[in-house]
Amino acid sequence: MSNVFSDVFALEYEPATNVLVGRWLCDVADCTLYPPHKELLTAALQYNNCRFWLLDMHTQDQFSLALLDWLKALLAEQVVSVLGSPVFVACVANESHRNEIESIGTETLLRQQARHEFYPYFFTAETAAREWLADSQDHNHRPPRR
């Protein structure tokens, strides 16, 4: 199943890997970067409360600090209480965004979210992100070491 929500975002569930994959199809401004929480949650619920998400944002030329706010809002929307816990979100970004990804602000967000069993992590390669999601499913739904 593939749903295209707009000219910039598509969502697909992969039953073989039990992963919900969201892809940004082109570079967009901050105000249109993030898909509505409701659509993500609806898709996750439709597929057995899928708690393993891959968000491919490598098409984005700039790392948006709005992403951190969006991830906080996902938790505020009670993703964990709706889907069960834990929830794993592998975000794939460009290598050029490494400094922002490894910043104190991002690391602080990751620690705060982990206390609620919501685990967003950043990767620069989709292969590594998929391996982490697969390992998360194989380790009694606990995050493996990165």
Secondary structure as the mmCIF struct_conf table of DSSP 4:
data_model
#
loop_
_struct_conf.conf_type_id
_struct_conf.id
_struct_conf.beg_label_comp_id
_struct_conf.beg_label_asym_id
_struct_conf.beg_label_seq_id
_struct_conf.end_label_comp_id
_struct_conf.end_label_asym_id
_struct_conf.end_label_seq_id
STRN STRN1 SER A 2 VAL A 4
BEND BEND1 SER A 6 VAL A 8
STRN STRN2 PHE A 9 GLU A 14
TURN_TY1_P TURN_TY1_P1 PRO A 15 ASN A 18
STRN STRN3 VAL A 19 TRP A 24
BEND BEND2 CYS A 26 CYS A 26
HELX_RH_AL_P HELX_RH_AL_P1 ASP A 30 LEU A 33
BEND BEND3 TYR A 34 TYR A 34
HELX_RH_AL_P HELX_RH_AL_P2 HIS A 37 GLN A 46
TURN_TY1_P TURN_TY1_P2 TYR A 47 ASN A 48
BEND BEND4 ASN A 49 ASN A 49
STRN STRN4 PHE A 52 ASP A 56
TURN_TY1_P TURN_TY1_P3 HIS A 58 THR A 59
BEND BEND5 ASP A 61 GLN A 62
TURN_TY1_P TURN_TY1_P4 LEU A 65 LEU A 65
HELX_RH_AL_P HELX_RH_AL_P3 ALA A 66 ALA A 76
TURN_TY1_P TURN_TY1_P5 GLU A 77 GLN A 78
HELX_RH_AL_P HELX_RH_AL_P4 VAL A 79 LEU A 83
BEND BEND6 SER A 85 SER A 85
STRN STRN5 VAL A 87 VAL A 92
HELX_RH_3T_P HELX_RH_3T_P1 GLU A 95 HIS A 97
HELX_RH_AL_P HELX_RH_AL_P5 ARG A 98 ILE A 101
TURN_TY1_P TURN_TY1_P6 GLU A 102 GLU A 102
BEND BEND7 SER A 103 SER A 103
HELX_RH_AL_P HELX_RH_AL_P6 ILE A 104 ALA A 114
TURN_TY1_P TURN_TY1_P7 ARG A 115 GLU A 117
STRN STRN6 PHE A 118 PHE A 123
BEND BEND8 THR A 124 THR A 124
HELX_RH_AL_P HELX_RH_AL_P7 GLU A 126 ASP A 138
TURN_TY1_P TURN_TY1_P8 HIS A 139 HIS A 141
BEND BEND9 ARG A 142 ARG A 142
HELX_LH_PP_P HELX_LH_PP_P1 PRO A 143 ARG A 145
#
